[in-house]
Amino acid sequence: MHDFAQTVSRVLTAWKFPGDRHVSFDEGAYDLRIDSKKRKDNGKGVRAVTHSAFKVALLIYCREHNLPHLGLLVLDTPLLTYRDPLRTNSPLSDDEEALKKSSLKDYFFEHLSSVSKLGQIIVVENVDLPTGIDKWANVETFTGDPANGRFGLFPRPDVRTQLASDKL
């Protein structure tokens, strides 16, 4: 597990994750410790980033050690480092504040581009993307507005299609 933890550390370093990025695996908790802190003891945003680092590191580790891996990563809102203001009134934790102030977002996407030859990486995100990302990634923006750009993942059915399916 030490070798895998070092791979996670390399990923966090490439992303310029705040701190020393010393990673170990806590066999009692079956989770990572980052800079001696249990991953679960971090704020929601930091946990999202470190969970994504774990997934990316697993792809890298498997490829480097000729171990099987599907070669597909789906990262769901890994950079959303704030809490929904409608769900909580609590402020960001110290680790979330440090992450929010860092330039991790830019390095995150740059690193994913550099390891994209190892597999297909799909990122679903709700933050503004770095300028120029379209040079290294295919970007689809879903607007939720039928009059402005692409509505969503599935095409919005028109009225005739809806009426035809209602008769089924």
VOGU-3710 file (C-alpha; in Angstrom, 3 decimals, decimal comma):
1> mhdfaqtvsr> 0,000/0,000/0,000  2,978/2,292/0,511  3,688/2,390/-3,246  0,071/3,241/-3,991  0,051/5,986/-1,329  3,146/7,461/-2,993  1,271/7,496/-6,306  -1,543/9,462/-4,629  1,109/11,840/-3,292  2,502/12,328/-6,810
11> vltawkfpgd> -0,991/13,152/-8,099  -1,613/15,668/-5,301  1,805/17,211/-5,960  1,033/17,552/-9,673  -2,216/19,299/-8,730  -0,385/21,642/-6,304  -2,653/20,462/-3,488  -2,007/22,602/-0,376  0,289/21,144/2,291  3,211/18,750/2,269
21> rhvsfdegay> 1,190/16,021/0,487  2,640/13,218/2,598  0,224/10,342/1,967  -0,089/7,056/3,821  -2,741/4,367/3,942  -4,545/3,833/7,234  -5,244/0,085/7,294  -7,570/0,427/10,282  -9,806/2,951/8,527  -9,187/1,631/5,000
31> dlridskkrk> -8,598/5,192/3,864  -5,844/7,673/3,186  -4,075/9,942/5,616  -2,753/13,123/4,092  -0,203/15,039/6,133  -1,124/12,760/9,071  -4,799/13,765/8,887  -7,492/11,201/8,128  -9,088/11,974/4,771  -12,563/11,738/6,319
41> dngkgvravt> -11,699/14,499/8,805  -11,395/17,076/6,027  -14,182/19,261/4,709  -16,489/18,093/1,933  -14,585/19,922/-0,820  -11,198/18,540/0,228  -12,662/15,039/0,468  -13,974/15,404/-3,100  -10,540/16,411/-4,410  -8,698/13,684/-2,495
51> hsafkvalli> -11,247/11,073/-3,602  -10,552/12,086/-7,195  -6,803/11,915/-6,530  -7,322/8,362/-5,228  -9,153/7,384/-8,432  -6,587/8,977/-10,736  -3,737/7,425/-8,748  -5,400/4,017/-8,994  -5,469/4,296/-12,790  -1,809/5,368/-12,865
61> ycrehnlphl> -0,715/2,707/-10,368  -2,491/-0,085/-12,241  -1,015/0,964/-15,576  2,513/1,314/-14,126  2,319/-2,138/-12,508  0,572/-3,922/-15,390  -2,509/-4,516/-13,269  -6,007/-4,619/-14,749  -8,024/-1,406/-14,813  -11,086/-0,607/-16,871
71> gllvldtpll> -9,375/2,530/-18,134  -12,412/4,713/-17,497  -12,690/7,373/-14,804  -15,786/9,450/-14,134  -15,121/12,252/-11,681  -18,292/13,911/-10,403  -17,770/17,520/-9,229  -14,249/16,982/-7,886  -13,529/20,706/-7,602  -16,691/21,947/-5,978
81> tyrdplrtns> -15,043/23,180/-2,785  -17,898/25,084/-1,269  -21,064/23,964/0,449  -24,514/24,623/-0,938  -25,673/27,756/0,934  -29,257/26,438/0,929  -28,239/23,339/2,882  -25,976/24,801/5,539  -25,073/28,104/7,078  -21,684/26,934/8,309
91> plsddeealk> -18,569/28,587/6,885  -15,905/26,762/4,910  -13,487/24,760/7,014  -9,830/25,876/7,102  -8,796/23,136/4,665  -11,593/24,104/2,263  -10,526/27,781/2,452  -6,919/26,831/1,642  -8,082/24,719/-1,290  -10,376/27,457/-2,581
101> ksslkdyffe> -7,478/29,957/-2,549  -5,087/27,587/-4,345  -4,564/27,263/-8,096  -5,333/23,547/-7,913  -8,089/23,787/-10,540  -5,659/24,778/-13,299  -3,110/22,104/-12,392  -5,852/19,484/-11,947  -6,987/19,725/-15,567  -3,441/20,039/-16,906
111> hlssvsklgq> -2,434/16,850/-15,067  -5,506/14,943/-16,266  -4,534/15,891/-19,799  -1,008/14,557/-19,236  -2,295/11,143/-18,066  -5,179/10,878/-20,541  -3,234/8,333/-22,619  -3,789/5,874/-19,739  -7,560/5,875/-20,132  -10,732/7,849/-20,760
121> iivvenvdlp> -11,385/10,524/-18,140  -14,770/12,208/-17,881  -15,171/15,144/-15,505  -18,611/16,461/-14,621  -18,117/19,818/-12,950  -20,007/22,925/-11,838  -17,132/25,410/-11,721  -15,756/27,787/-14,325  -13,113/25,990/-16,339  -9,580/27,318/-16,818
131> tgidkwanve> -8,979/29,481/-19,864  -7,621/27,456/-22,772  -8,816/24,074/-21,523  -10,388/23,441/-24,918  -6,815/22,980/-26,242  -6,447/19,734/-24,247  -9,987/18,553/-23,640  -13,328/18,162/-25,345  -15,651/20,419/-23,381  -19,436/20,153/-23,437
141> tftgdpangr> -21,403/22,797/-21,577  -24,943/21,973/-20,546  -26,925/25,156/-20,030  -30,310/23,810/-18,909  -31,765/26,447/-21,219  -33,313/25,165/-24,473  -32,782/28,587/-26,105  -29,095/28,816/-25,174  -26,566/26,149/-26,169  -26,897/22,485/-25,335
151> fglfprpdvr> -29,727/21,840/-22,890  -28,344/18,698/-21,253  -26,789/15,289/-21,717  -29,889/13,913/-23,411  -31,511/15,972/-26,161  -34,643/17,740/-25,000  -37,577/16,060/-26,733  -39,765/18,238/-28,895  -43,532/18,242/-28,486  -44,206/15,778/-31,350
161> tqlasdkl> -41,797/13,210/-29,913  -43,367/13,622/-26,476  -46,893/13,197/-27,871  -45,881/10,071/-29,791  -44,326/8,469/-26,703  -47,383/9,347/-24,606  -49,510/7,191/-26,949  -47,314/4,122/-26,312
//
